[in-house]
Amino acid sequence: MTTLTHYLQSQEIYPAVSSVITTVTDIGKDIAALLKKGALADILGEAGNQNVQGEEQKKLDVLANDMLLDALAQNTHCAGVASEELDHATPANNDGELLVLFDPLDGSSNIDINMAVGTIFSVLPYERQGEQIEDTDFLQHGHKQLAAGYLLYGTSTMLALTIDSDVVMFSLDPDSGDYVMVNERVQIAADTSEYAINSSNYRYWLAPMQQYIDELIAGETGVRGRDFNTRWVAAMVGDVHRILCRGGLFTYPFDTKYAHKAGKLRLMYEANPMSLLIERAGGGATDATQRILDITPTDIHQRVPVVLGSKNEVEYVKTLHLQHQG
């Protein structure tokens, strides 16, 4: 039985990265415990304020954010933290060599109905060690991530993590309190017959995305020649977890619903860490035409369209978009 502690100790060239991962995953245990108590812990409902994205914050959004910030501020390897819930990055330890980004509670609208939510995190190198961090220090390409992962709080608490070239998966043992490895090399099949998308936005999508979904809906009577199933968790962490477990495609594409938003998902807190996991498990991740991990970030709260999952489907979506551009 391999625990997370043993696994991280084996990553000898990444002691600092292992340290901040331990900090995040330890707080994950506390968040999971609060979720189990639910209404008994007074964590349900609105917090009464909005985050930087203009979204109503849930009580546990705020609690999870503060718990992670406080813990990482005490980690000597962490120079600074950026959170989806805060306007600007927060300095931690000037001598730290790492930057940590996180979405403290992805899918928080699911909390009150007892459905899956999660914590997404990303670790970047800090290149100005000894100086106080600024927002611009976080604006690094996704392929520079030293580690990325998520905690899924569902029927069990799961951890998906990538530090080197592989994606590993752990389950939190409620008896021992250890994260126990359940998959030492996650791989995504290149083909799939499952997809996840919020179809209520169909009228706002670009023509190639409408064409793609129309083809899937047509099933065996259409050009694809086979039936597809829709699966939608309404929390990116849940949809990505399903893809890592059994393949599939997840997309929150570009739409015209809000002129000031290129997409719904945040590059730094959601798209980049999830794309690193998906690619290292053999899948693909694009904004429909460009590799997510090659996008040059311009703001720590930048939004992007996302298409990720089984490689052949991701490539097919890209082909349709490029054809329409041509």
C-alpha positions in Angstrom: 0.0 0.0 0.0 1.5 3.3 -1.1 0.4 6.4 0.7 0.7 10.0 -0.5 3.5 10.6 2.1 5.5 7.7 0.8 4.9 8.7 -2.8 6.0 12.3 -2.2 9.1 11.1 -0.3 10.1 9.1 -3.4 10.0 12.3 -5.5 13.4 13.3 -4.1 14.2 16.0 -6.6 11.0 17.9 -5.6 11.2 18.4 -1.8 9.7 21.9 -1.9 6.9 20.9 -4.3 6.1 17.9 -2.1 5.9 20.2 0.9 3.3 22.5 -0.5 1.3 19.6 -1.9 1.2 18.1 1.6 0.0 21.5 2.9 -2.8 21.6 0.4 -3.9 18.0 0.8 -3.9 18.3 4.6 -6.3 21.2 4.4 -8.3 19.1 1.9 -9.0 16.6 4.8 -10.4 19.5 6.9 -12.6 20.7 4.0 -13.9 17.1 3.4 -14.8 16.9 7.1 -16.7 20.1 6.9 -18.6 19.0 3.9 -19.6 15.8 5.6 -21.2 17.8 8.4 -23.0 20.0 5.9 -25.8 22.0 7.5 -24.6 20.9 11.0 -21.4 22.9 10.5 -23.4 25.9 9.2 -21.5 25.9 5.9 -24.5 25.9 3.6 -25.9 29.0 1.9 -24.5 32.3 0.7 -21.8 34.2 2.5 -23.4 37.5 1.6 -20.7 38.9 -0.7 -19.2 38.4 -4.1 -15.8 37.3 -5.3 -13.6 39.1 -7.8 -15.5 37.3 -10.6 -18.8 39.0 -9.5 -20.1 35.6 -8.3 -22.0 35.1 -5.0 -19.7 33.3 -2.6 -20.9 30.4 -0.6 -19.9 30.1 3.1 -17.6 27.2 2.4 -16.0 29.1 -0.5 -14.8 31.7 2.1 -13.8 29.1 4.7 -11.9 26.9 2.3 -10.1 30.0 0.8 -9.0 31.2 4.2 -7.9 27.8 5.4 -5.7 27.3 2.4 -4.3 30.8 2.5 -3.4 30.5 6.2 -1.8 27.1 5.8 0.3 28.1 2.8 1.4 31.3 4.4 3.1 29.2 7.0 4.9 27.0 4.4 8.4 28.3 4.0 8.6 27.1 0.4 5.6 29.2 -0.6 6.5 32.8 -1.8 2.9 33.7 -2.7 -0.6 32.5 -3.3 -3.2 33.4 -5.9 -6.8 32.4 -5.4 -9.8 32.6 -7.7 -11.7 34.2 -4.8 -9.3 37.2 -4.3 -8.6 40.2 -6.5 -4.8 40.0 -6.2 -2.1 37.5 -5.2 -1.2 37.3 -1.5 2.5 37.4 -0.4 3.6 34.6 1.8 7.4 34.0 2.4 9.8 36.1 0.4 12.5 33.4 0.6 10.1 30.8 -0.9 10.8 29.3 -4.3 7.3 28.4 -5.3 4.0 30.0 -6.2 0.7 28.3 -5.5 -2.6 29.0 -7.3 -5.9 27.4 -6.3 -9.7 27.3 -6.8 -10.7 26.6 -3.2 -14.0 25.1 -4.0 -14.8 24.4 -7.6 -18.5 23.7 -8.3 -19.6 25.5 -5.1 -23.1 25.8 -6.4 -23.4 22.1 -5.8 -22.7 22.4 -2.0 -26.3 23.0 -1.0 -27.6 20.1 -3.0 -25.0 17.6 -1.7 -23.3 17.0 -5.0 -19.6 16.8 -5.9 -17.3 19.8 -5.4 -13.5 20.0 -5.3 -10.3 22.0 -4.8 -8.0 22.6 -7.8 -4.3 23.6 -7.3 -1.3 24.5 -9.4 2.4 25.0 -8.4 4.7 27.3 -10.4 8.4 28.2 -9.9 9.1 31.7 -8.4 11.8 33.5 -10.3 12.4 36.5 -8.0 13.2 34.7 -4.8 13.9 37.1 -2.0 11.5 39.8 -3.3 7.8 40.2 -2.5 5.6 38.7 -5.1 3.4 40.6 -7.6 0.5 39.4 -9.7 2.7 39.4 -12.8 4.9 36.7 -11.2 2.1 34.2 -11.7 1.6 34.9 -15.4 3.5 31.9 -16.6 2.6 29.4 -19.4 0.8 26.3 -18.2 3.6 24.1 -19.4 5.8 25.6 -16.7 3.8 24.1 -13.9 5.8 22.0 -11.5 2.8 20.1 -10.2 -1.0 20.3 -10.5 -3.9 18.4 -9.1 -7.3 18.4 -7.5 -9.2 17.0 -4.6 -12.7 15.7 -5.3 -15.1 15.7 -2.3 -17.7 13.1 -3.3 -18.8 9.8 -1.9 -15.1 9.4 -1.1 -12.4 12.0 -1.2 -10.1 11.5 -4.2 -6.8 13.2 -5.1 -5.5 13.3 -8.7 -1.9 14.6 -8.9 0.9 15.1 -11.4 4.5 16.0 -10.5 6.5 14.3 -13.2 5.3 12.7 -16.4 2.6 10.6 -14.8 -0.8 11.2 -13.3 -1.4 9.3 -10.0 -4.7 8.9 -8.1 -5.3 8.5 -4.3 -8.3 7.9 -2.1 -8.5 9.3 1.4 -8.9 6.4 3.9 -11.4 7.6 6.5 -9.9 5.2 9.1 -6.2 6.0 8.9 -6.5 9.5 7.5 -4.0 8.7 4.8 -4.3 9.2 1.1 -3.8 5.7 -0.4 -2.7 5.2 -4.0 -5.4 3.6 -6.1 -4.0 4.2 -9.6 -0.2 4.7 -10.2 -0.5 5.6 -13.9 -3.8 7.1 -15.1 -4.4 6.8 -18.8 -7.2 8.2 -21.0 -8.5 6.3 -24.0 -8.1 8.2 -27.2 -11.7 7.5 -28.3 -14.9 8.0 -26.4 -18.6 8.1 -26.7 -19.3 10.4 -23.7 -19.3 14.2 -23.6 -20.0 16.9 -21.1 -21.4 20.3 -22.1 -23.9 22.8 -20.8 -26.4 22.6 -23.7 -28.5 25.4 -22.5 -26.0 27.8 -24.1 -26.3 26.2 -27.5 -27.7 29.4 -29.1 -24.6 31.3 -28.0 -21.9 28.9 -29.4 -19.9 29.4 -32.5 -21.0 27.5 -35.6 -18.3 24.7 -35.4 -19.3 23.9 -31.8 -22.9 23.7 -32.8 -22.0 21.5 -35.7 -20.0 19.2 -33.4 -22.8 18.8 -30.9 -25.4 18.3 -33.6 -23.2 15.4 -35.0 -23.0 13.8 -31.5 -26.8 14.1 -31.0 -27.5 12.5 -34.4 -25.6 9.4 -33.2 -25.5 6.3 -35.4 -27.8 8.0 -37.9 -25.4 10.9 -38.5 -21.9 11.3 -39.8 -20.2 10.0 -36.7 -22.0 6.6 -37.1 -22.3 5.8 -33.4 -24.3 7.0 -30.4 -22.9 9.4 -27.7 -24.0 9.9 -24.1 -24.1 13.2 -22.3 -22.8 13.5 -18.7 -22.7 16.8 -16.9 -21.7 17.3 -13.2 -21.8 21.1 -13.3 -18.4 21.1 -11.5 -15.3 20.9 -13.7 -13.5 18.8 -11.1 -16.2 16.2 -11.3 -16.3 16.1 -15.0 -12.5 15.9 -15.3 -12.4 13.1 -12.7 -14.8 11.1 -14.7 -12.6 11.6 -17.8 -9.5 10.4 -16.0 -11.4 7.4 -14.7 -13.1 6.3 -18.0 -12.5 8.7 -20.8 -14.7 11.3 -22.3 -14.8 14.9 -23.5 -15.5 18.0 -21.4 -16.0 21.5 -22.9 -17.0 24.9 -21.8 -16.6 26.6 -25.2 -16.5 30.1 -26.4 -19.9 31.7 -26.5 -21.4 35.1 -27.2 -23.6 35.2 -24.0 -21.3 37.8 -22.3 -19.3 40.0 -24.7 -16.6 40.6 -22.1 -15.9 36.9 -21.4 -13.9 34.8 -23.9 -15.0 31.7 -21.9 -16.2 30.8 -18.4 -13.3 28.9 -17.0 -10.2 30.6 -15.5 -6.9 29.9 -17.2 -4.7 30.0 -14.1 -7.0 28.2 -11.6 -8.9 25.7 -13.7 -7.8 25.3 -17.3 -4.0 25.1 -16.8 -3.9 22.6 -13.9 -6.6 20.4 -15.4 -4.9 20.5 -18.9 -1.6 19.4 -17.4 -3.4 16.4 -15.7 -5.3 15.5 -18.9 -2.2 15.8 -21.2 0.0 13.7 -19.0 -2.7 11.0 -18.9 -2.6 10.9 -22.7 -5.5 13.2 -23.5 -5.7 16.6 -25.2 -6.6 20.1 -24.0 -7.2 23.2 -26.2 -9.3 26.3 -26.3 -10.7 24.7 -29.5 -7.8 25.7 -31.7 -4.7 26.4 -29.4 -3.1 24.2 -26.8 -4.2 25.5 -23.4 -0.7 25.0 -21.8 0.8 27.3 -24.5 -1.6 30.2 -23.9 0.3 33.4 -22.7 -1.6 34.6 -19.6 -2.3 38.3 -19.4 -4.2 38.5 -16.1 -4.4 36.1 -13.1 -8.2 36.0 -13.6 -8.1 35.5 -17.3 -10.9 33.3 -18.8 -10.6 30.9 -21.7 -12.7 28.5 -23.6 -11.8 24.8 -22.8 -12.1 21.6 -24.7 -10.3 18.6 -23.0 -10.4 14.9 -22.7 -10.0 11.9 -25.0 -7.4 13.0 -27.6 -9.2 12.1 -30.8 -12.3 14.0 -29.9 -10.3 17.0 -28.9 -8.5 16.9 -32.2 -11.8 16.5 -34.1 -13.2 19.6 -32.4 -10.1 21.5 -33.4 -10.4 20.4 -37.0 -14.0 21.7 -37.2 -13.0 25.1 -35.8 -10.0 25.4 -38.1 -12.2 24.5 -41.1 -14.6 27.3 -40.2 -11.8 29.7 -39.8 -10.5 28.8 -43.3 
